[in-house]
Amino acid sequence: MKKEFKVIAELIPKNTRVLDVGCGDGSLMNLLQTEKNIEVRGLELSQENVQACIHKGLPVIQGNAETELHQFPNQSFDYVVLSQTLQAFYNPERVLRELLRIGKSVIISIPNFGYWKVRTKLLFFGTMPVTKTLPNTWYNTPNLHMCTIKDLFYFCDEKDIKIKKVVGVNEDKTSLIKRRNLEIKNLFSKLGIFLIG
């Protein structure tokens, strides 16, 4: 199980309702359902991943989060999770607004383009970085909007979105990110996980 999913699971209380947007093969939903007695639903674009979820007995809808979130009623879930997908949307601001409408709280994880190895590769080699968290090359990446932890932090401030908690993940280590340590954590975290509302 990815460290990211363990951190997300720790942010969600037991016996809640969760929508996992871009749920992949259902690994996070399975963890939440079995270990925390959480009522989960998934929304996934890939037919193959939808079939994997169904095979695991997980409730999932095949659909495009960019265009189909409007179908969910206001505040219909306690938490909405979006794991490493925000940067792949054409209009991430609109998607975020929809997530905040659907869920009482929203958990977003992003690959951090401000991570020191990403910066170093671009600075010294002059090429777009390929790392464990950013495994694609420039021409086949699904990422349309390169974003850092600092960028998302400032975006939330600008749009009056309340940040409840931010966790930086690097390998098996996690750390809380606050305003006072934002610069250093932006440099040394591979992933950022935001709990917003």
C-alpha positions in Angstrom: 0.0 0.0 0.0 1.3 3.4 -1.0 2.3 5.7 1.9 0.1 8.3 0.3 -3.0 6.1 0.9 -2.1 5.4 4.5 -1.8 9.2 5.1 -5.1 9.8 3.4 -6.8 7.1 5.4 -5.5 8.6 8.7 -7.2 11.9 7.7 -10.6 10.3 7.4 -12.6 9.3 10.5 -14.4 5.9 10.7 -18.0 5.5 9.7 -18.1 8.3 7.1 -19.1 8.6 3.4 -16.3 9.0 0.9 -16.2 9.6 -2.8 -12.9 8.7 -4.4 -12.6 10.6 -7.7 -10.2 9.0 -10.1 -10.2 5.9 -7.9 -7.9 3.8 -10.1 -8.1 0.1 -9.3 -9.9 0.8 -6.0 -6.9 0.2 -3.7 -7.7 3.3 -1.5 -11.4 2.5 -1.4 -10.7 -1.1 -0.4 -8.4 0.2 2.4 -11.0 2.6 3.7 -13.9 0.1 3.5 -12.1 -2.8 5.2 -10.0 -1.0 7.9 -12.3 2.0 8.8 -15.8 0.9 8.0 -16.2 3.7 5.5 -19.0 3.8 3.0 -17.1 4.4 -0.3 -18.0 5.2 -3.9 -15.6 5.6 -6.8 -15.6 7.6 -10.0 -13.1 6.4 -12.6 -12.5 7.0 -16.3 -10.6 3.9 -17.3 -12.7 0.8 -18.1 -9.9 -1.5 -17.0 -9.8 0.1 -13.6 -13.6 0.1 -13.3 -13.5 -3.6 -13.9 -10.8 -4.1 -11.3 -13.0 -2.2 -8.7 -16.1 -4.3 -9.6 -14.0 -7.5 -9.2 -13.1 -6.3 -5.7 -16.8 -5.7 -5.0 -16.4 -1.9 -4.8 -19.1 0.5 -5.9 -17.8 2.5 -8.9 -19.2 4.6 -11.7 -17.4 5.0 -15.0 -17.1 8.6 -15.9 -15.0 11.7 -16.5 -14.5 13.8 -13.4 -13.9 16.9 -15.6 -17.4 16.8 -17.0 -19.6 14.7 -14.7 -19.2 15.9 -11.1 -22.2 18.1 -11.5 -24.4 15.0 -11.2 -23.6 14.6 -7.5 -25.8 16.5 -5.0 -24.4 19.3 -2.7 -22.7 18.0 0.4 -23.5 14.4 -0.4 -20.3 13.0 1.0 -18.3 13.7 4.2 -15.0 13.5 2.2 -14.1 13.6 -1.4 -10.6 12.3 -2.4 -8.7 13.3 -5.5 -5.3 11.5 -5.6 -2.6 12.8 -7.9 -5.1 13.8 -10.6 -5.6 17.6 -10.2 -2.7 18.5 -12.4 -4.2 16.4 -15.3 -7.5 18.4 -15.6 -8.0 21.1 -18.2 -9.7 23.3 -15.7 -8.5 22.3 -12.2 -10.1 25.3 -10.5 -13.6 24.3 -11.7 -13.0 20.7 -10.6 -11.9 21.9 -7.1 -15.0 24.0 -6.8 -17.2 21.0 -7.7 -15.3 18.8 -5.2 -15.9 21.4 -2.4 -19.5 21.5 -3.3 -20.0 17.7 -3.2 -17.9 17.1 0.0 -17.9 18.6 3.4 -14.1 18.2 3.3 -11.8 17.4 0.4 -8.5 15.6 0.3 -6.2 16.3 -2.6 -2.8 14.9 -3.2 -0.4 16.3 -5.8 3.0 15.4 -7.1 5.3 18.3 -6.0 7.0 19.9 -9.0 8.9 22.0 -6.5 10.8 18.9 -5.1 14.5 19.4 -5.1 15.3 16.5 -7.5 12.8 17.9 -10.0 14.3 21.4 -9.8 17.9 20.0 -10.1 17.2 17.9 -13.2 15.7 20.9 -15.0 18.4 23.3 -13.8 21.5 21.2 -14.5 20.4 19.0 -17.3 17.9 21.3 -19.0 15.3 18.5 -19.5 11.9 17.9 -18.0 12.4 15.6 -15.0 11.4 11.9 -14.8 11.1 10.6 -11.2 9.2 8.0 -9.3 6.3 10.4 -8.7 6.6 11.9 -12.2 7.4 8.8 -14.3 6.4 10.1 -17.7 8.4 12.1 -20.2 7.3 15.5 -21.5 5.5 14.2 -24.5 3.4 11.4 -22.9 2.7 12.9 -19.5 -1.0 13.4 -18.5 0.1 16.4 -16.5 -1.2 19.7 -18.0 -0.7 22.0 -15.1 2.7 21.7 -13.2 2.0 22.6 -9.6 4.0 22.8 -6.4 2.9 22.5 -2.8 3.5 26.2 -2.5 1.4 26.9 -5.6 -1.6 25.0 -4.2 -1.2 26.6 -0.8 -1.3 30.1 -2.4 -4.1 29.1 -4.7 -6.3 28.2 -1.6 -5.4 31.5 0.0 -6.3 33.4 -3.1 -9.7 31.6 -3.6 -10.6 31.7 0.1 -10.5 27.9 0.5 -9.8 26.9 4.0 -6.7 24.7 4.5 -7.3 22.4 7.5 -4.1 20.4 7.2 -1.2 19.8 4.8 1.1 16.8 4.9 4.3 16.4 3.0 5.4 12.9 2.0 8.9 11.8 1.1 9.5 8.1 0.8 8.2 6.7 4.1 8.5 9.9 6.0 5.7 12.4 6.5 5.7 15.9 8.0 3.1 18.7 8.7 3.4 21.7 6.4 2.6 25.1 7.9 3.1 28.6 6.6 6.3 29.0 8.6 8.0 25.9 7.1 6.4 26.0 3.6 9.6 26.9 1.7 11.7 24.0 3.1 8.9 21.4 2.9 8.1 22.5 -0.7 11.8 21.7 -1.5 11.9 18.3 0.3 8.5 16.7 -0.2 7.7 14.5 -3.2 4.0 14.7 -2.6 1.7 17.2 -0.9 -1.6 16.0 0.7 -4.1 18.8 1.4 -7.2 18.6 3.6 -9.4 21.5 2.6 -12.9 22.6 3.2 
